[in-house]
Amino acid sequence: MDNFEYNFELLKATREKKKITAQSIAADLCLAERQIISLEENSVQYFPSKSLKYACLKKYIAALGLKNEDVIHNLNEVEPIPSLLKKK
């Protein structure tokens, strides 16, 4: 989960192409506008953890009508379950 890479430029380009403001999509996703901008700039700012950023990223991808695999480069390598929740 710590090392996911994604095409952050595609997010902003898609949003702007669809003429959606960062403020309106943030409201639709129950996020702050600054979190949307943070995702579009590949910043961890405004997210308390990388796993929360990852979850918000997936919501944002779906809201834009994109596929996870088209945006997240190493989707198959990303740990889907936080290590604290794994059974030992």
N, C-alpha and C positions, 0 to 999 in steps of 0.2 A: 504494500500500500504506500510505502514511503517514496517509491521511485517511479510513480506513473508519469508518463510523458504524453502530452496531448497538443493538438493543433489549435492553440488559443487564438490565432489570427482568423481561423475559419469561423469561430464563434461570432466574433464581432462582424466579420464580413457578411455572414448569413443574416444576423440580426438587422444590420443596416440595409441589406438587399430587400428584406421583408418589410422595411420601414417601421420597425418596432423600436421604441425607445428603451433604453436601459431601465428607466424608471417603471415603465408599464410591465415589462417582463419580470422585473423584480417583484412587483406587487402580485402578479399572477403566481409566482413561485414562492411567495411568502419569504422573500429574501430582501436584504437591503440593496439599494442601487449600487453602493460601494462594493458589495460582494460580487455583483455581476461584472463590474468593471475590473475587479481583482481577478476574476476568472479569465476575462478577456486579455489581461496583461500577464497572466501566468504568475501571479503573486500569491503568497500565502497570507498576506495581510488581510485582516478581517475574518479569518477563520481560526478558531481555537485549536484545530488539529487538521492534519492532512486527510484523515479519514472523513471528516465532515466536509472538507473541500471536495473530496472525491464524490461523495454522495450528492452534493449540490451540483457538481459538474455533470453528473449523469442526469439529474433533473433538468438542467439547462439544455443539454444535448437533445433530450426528448422533446422539450418545449419548442425547440427550433425545428423539429422534424428531421433531425439528423440521426444517423446510426452511431452507436458507441464505437464500433470498430472503425468508422471513418474518421473519428476525432481522436480517440485514445490509441496511440501508437503501439504500446506494449500491453494491450488489454489482456492477452493470455498470460502475461507474466505477473499481473497485479494480483496481490493477495486479496480475495474477496471477503475474508473473515478476519477481523482484527485478532491478533495473537492472543489477547486476553480471553477471547471467547472459544478458542480451540480446546477440544478435549485432549487431555494428556494420556 
